[in-house]
Amino acid sequence: MTNVPGTDQILSYVPSFQNQYNIQLSHEYFSSDAVREKTLIDFEGHTKQYDVVMTGTDFTPLFTSGNMIVPLDQYINDPSIAEPDQLALDDIVDAFRGMGQFNGVEYELPHYGESTFTFWRTDLYEKYGLSEPKTTDDLWHNAETIFKGEKGKVFGITLRGRRGQGENCYTYAPVMRAFGARFFKDYPKDLTPTLDSSENLAALKWYSGILQNFAQPGVAGMGVMDCLVDDQKGIVAQGMEATPIIHYIYKNKDSAFPDAWKAMPAMPCAPGYSVDKEKPMELYCWNWAINADVDDKRKMAAFKWMQFATGQKTTSNLWKGVDLPTPFLYRGAVTRKSVLALPQIQAEKDVWVDAFLYSAMNADVEIRPRIPEWPDIGDIVGLYLQDTIAGGAKPEYAVARMQDEVERIVKAAKYPPYA
């Protein structure tokens, strides 16, 4: 498993789980990149090291196509195993439940769900008379105004620069959409890459340009945690990031400006494009899944843990007595409707909850196409994106290389029109 929001809180319930079900549980922690690597090694090597794994939904197509994880219907529909007051599938935010499904089949239960939104320091917006950005031009203007006004002591914006399908490509995909760009011509009917399009070139120029001009030195090497730390320090005025960022910056004792933040849904679009049509928002889950290689007894025990760890009863117990701003890592990563309805969450409705829900309900789950080859495709795009931000590649060269290398992948996989 990886230490995403809520994991430590769930693990505090392990003794209760073990006593209730007479199942002994051991676990291993890894970084998000390492957990993907370890899981894939275990699945492909059939080493049966892990019964249940925490996996991001970008790997679900790969795991399901290779029969590496098992469908959950047999357990969900078995009254001797399923616990309706824990499963409560209808209580899960629809979009996040859908992220655990593939081709209409339930494979995973959501532990943590996030969307993306744009956020900013309200005190700086007020100081410089800035308005909520409606377009990418506005976002650029606001970044430039604050950066110059603060004489470089506060950076105008931060976005992920470090290469990776789950790093810079995660925040770049909404920017692509904001400029009308797509990875493919007509996904899933026609997987002709369109990464050398004028729209993607414009997106790449904007993304690399705004960071080169107004972000931190070395931003090309910065991943999500690096950006988060600088946001929490208050040395960044705004950004577009995964929704759990709000926990770290808003009403958190470690935040330099705990009351001076606000979020809006989505990434603002370039002039001429609309949020409703382009859907420039990510959607992502960390889910629990069962290793298809282990025996039936281990699979059943794995499902019982998944059901317990994600269950409505367990989640409700975690929230009992929580009086925000008590540090609690589920803010911005809530998967259950009943939690979002709690008074302490609804009190933050106008700051981030409405933006979170809008993004979750309106994002395109295929913004990073859900195909088995996605991890390789995302890393290729991320490589040339990072190189452009760092000044090592011109945008025209970068999009041409993205196009050529992704085209080789989809041709080898024989996707239409290459079948």
Long-range contacts (C-beta under 8 A, 24 or more apart in sequence): 1-27, 1-28, 1-29, 1-30, 1-35, 1-53, 1-54, 2-29, 2-30, 2-31, 2-32, 2-34, 2-35, 2-54, 2-286, 3-29, 4-32, 4-54, 4-111, 4-112, 4-244, 4-286, 4-333, 5-112, 5-244, 5-247, 5-329, 5-330, 5-331, 5-332, 5-333, 6-111, 6-112, 6-318, 6-329, 6-330, 6-333, 7-54, 7-111, 7-112, 7-329, 8-329, 9-318, 9-328, 9-329, 9-330, 10-111, 10-309, 10-314, 10-318, 13-308, 13-309, 13-314, 13-317, 13-318, 17-305, 17-308, 17-309, 20-308, 21-301, 21-304, 21-308, 23-301, 23-304, 23-305, 25-305, 32-56, 32-166, 33-164, 33-166, 36-166, 36-375, 42-291, 43-68, 43-69, 43-291, 43-292, 43-293, 44-68, 46-293, 48-291, 48-293, 48-294, 50-291, 51-290, 51-291, 51-294, 51-298, 51-299, 51-301, 51-302, 52-288, 52-289, 52-290, 52-291, 52-302, 52-305, 52-306, 53-288, 53-289, 53-291, 54-111, 54-286, 54-287, 54-288, 55-108, 55-286, 55-287, 55-288, 55-289, 56-166, 56-284, 56-285, 56-286, 56-287, 57-99, 57-100, 57-108, 57-284, 57-285, 57-286, 57-287, 57-370, 58-165, 58-166, 58-284, 58-368, 58-370, 58-374, 58-375, 58-378, 59-375, 60-99, 60-100, 60-102, 60-107, 60-108, 60-287, 60-289, 60-370, 61-102, 61-370, 61-371, 61-372, 61-374, 62-372, 62-374, 62-375, 63-107, 63-289, 64-102, 64-103, 64-105, 64-107, 65-372, 66-372, 67-292, 68-291, 68-292, 68-293, 69-107, 69-108, 69-289, 69-290, 69-291, 69-292, 70-107, 70-289, 70-290, 70-291, 70-292, 70-299, 71-105, 71-106, 71-107, 72-106, 72-107, 72-108, 72-109, 72-290, 72-303, 73-105, 73-106, 75-300, 75-303, 75-307, 76-106, 81-300, 81-303, 81-304, 81-307, 82-307, 83-307, 83-311, 85-311, 85-312, 85-313, 86-307, 86-308, 86-311, 86-312, 86-313, 86-314, 87-307, 87-311, 87-312, 88-311, 88-312, 88-336, 91-312, 91-336, 91-337, 91-338, 92-335, 92-336, 92-337, 93-334, 93-335, 93-336, 93-337, 93-340, 93-357, 93-360, 93-361, 94-361, 95-283, 95-360, 95-361, 95-363, 95-365, 96-283, 96-285, 96-335, 96-360, 98-365, 99-283, 99-284, 99-285, 99-287, 99-365, 100-285, 100-287, 102-370, 107-289, 108-285, 108-287, 108-288, 108-289, 109-287, 109-288, 109-306, 109-307, 109-310, 110-285, 110-286, 110-287, 110-310, 110-335, 111-285, 111-286, 111-287, 111-288, 111-309, 111-310, 111-335, 112-285, 112-286, 112-330, 112-333, 112-335, 113-283, 113-284, 113-285, 113-333, 113-334, 113-335, 113-360, 114-242, 114-243, 114-244, 114-282, 114-283, 114-284, 114-285, 114-332, 114-333, 115-242, 115-243, 115-281, 115-282, 115-283, 115-284, 115-356, 115-359, 115-360, 115-363, 116-171, 116-174, 116-240, 116-241, 116-242, 116-243, 116-266, 116-267, 116-281, 116-282, 116-359, 116-363, 117-240, 117-241, 117-243, 117-263, 117-264, 117-265, 117-266, 117-281, 117-352, 117-355, 117-356, 117-359, 118-238, 118-239, 118-240, 118-263, 118-264, 118-265, 118-266, 118-267, 118-268, 119-238, 119-239, 119-240, 119-241, 119-245, 119-246, 119-249, 119-261, 119-262, 119-263, 119-264, 119-352, 120-237, 120-238, 120-239, 120-261, 120-262, 121-234, 121-237, 121-238, 121-257, 121-260, 121-261, 122-260, 122-261, 122-262, 123-257, 123-260, 124-150, 124-154, 124-237, 124-260, 132-264, 133-264, 133-268, 134-268, 135-268, 135-269, 135-270, 135-271, 136-175, 136-178, 136-179, 136-206, 136-267, 136-268, 136-269, 136-270, 136-271, 137-270, 137-271, 138-268, 139-210, 139-238, 139-268, 140-206, 140-210, 142-237, 142-238, 143-210, 143-213, 143-214, 143-237, 143-238, 144-213, 144-214, 146-237, 146-238, 147-213, 147-214, 147-237, 150-237, 153-235, 154-234, 154-235, 154-236, 154-237, 155-214, 155-215, 155-216, 155-230, 155-235, 155-236, 155-237, 156-210, 156-213, 156-214, 156-215, 156-236, 156-237, 156-238, 157-210, 157-211, 157-214, 157-215, 157-236, 157-237, 157-238, 157-239, 158-211, 158-215, 158-216, 158-219, 158-222, 158-227, 158-230, 158-231, 158-236, 158-239, 159-207, 159-210, 159-211, 159-215, 159-219, 159-227, 159-239, 159-240, 159-241, 160-222, 160-223, 160-224, 160-227, 160-241, 161-211, 161-215, 161-219, 161-220, 161-221, 161-222, 161-223, 161-385, 161-386, 161-389, 161-390, 162-220, 162-221, 162-222, 162-223, 162-226, 162-382, 162-386, 163-379, 163-382, 163-383, 163-385, 163-386, 164-223, 164-378, 164-379, 164-382, 165-368, 165-374, 165-375, 165-376, 165-377, 165-378, 165-379, 165-381, 165-382, 166-378, 167-223, 167-224, 167-382, 168-223, 168-382, 168-385, 168-386, 168-389, 169-368, 169-378, 169-379, 169-381, 169-382, 169-385, 170-224, 170-242, 170-282, 170-284, 170-368, 171-240, 171-241, 171-282, 172-203, 172-207, 172-381, 172-382, 172-385, 173-282, 173-367, 173-368, 174-240, 174-266, 174-267, 174-280, 174-281, 174-282, 174-367, 175-203, 175-206, 175-207, 175-240, 175-267, 175-280, 176-200, 176-203, 176-280, 177-267, 177-269, 177-278, 177-279, 177-280, 177-281, 177-364, 177-367, 178-203, 178-267, 178-268, 178-269, 178-270, 178-273, 178-278, 178-280, 179-203, 179-206, 179-269, 179-270, 179-273, 180-270, 180-272, 180-273, 180-278, 183-368, 183-369, 183-377, 183-381, 183-406, 184-369, 184-410, 187-366, 187-369, 188-366, 188-369, 188-371, 189-416, 190-416, 190-417, 191-369, 191-371, 191-410, 191-415, 191-416, 191-417, 191-418, 192-407, 192-410, 192-417, 193-402, 193-403, 193-406, 193-407, 193-410, 194-403, 195-381, 195-399, 195-402, 195-403, 195-406, 196-399, 196-400, 196-402, 196-403, 197-399, 200-399, 200-402, 201-395, 201-396, 201-399, 202-270, 203-270, 204-385, 204-388, 204-395, 204-398, 204-399, 205-395, 206-270, 207-385, 207-389, 208-385, 208-388, 208-389, 208-395, 211-389, 212-389, 212-391, 219-389, 220-386, 220-389, 220-390, 221-386, 221-390, 232-256, 240-267, 242-282, 242-284, 242-332, 243-332, 243-333, 243-352, 243-355, 243-356, 243-359, 244-329, 244-331, 244-332, 244-333, 245-332, 246-331, 246-332, 246-351, 246-352, 246-356, 247-327, 247-328, 247-329, 247-330, 247-331, 247-332, 247-333, 250-325, 250-331, 250-348, 250-351, 250-352, 251-324, 251-325, 251-348, 252-325, 252-327, 253-325, 253-327, 258-325, 261-351, 262-350, 262-351, 262-352, 263-351, 263-352, 263-355, 263-356, 264-355, 265-354, 265-355, 265-358, 265-359, 265-362, 266-358, 266-359, 266-362, 276-362, 279-362, 279-363, 279-364, 279-367, 281-359, 281-362, 281-363, 281-364, 281-367, 282-359, 282-363, 282-367, 282-368, 283-359, 283-360, 283-363, 283-364, 283-365, 283-367, 285-335, 310-335, 312-336, 312-338, 315-339, 324-348, 332-356, 371-413, 371-415, 372-413, 373-409, 373-410, 373-413, 376-409, 377-406, 377-409, 380-405, 380-406, 380-409, 381-406
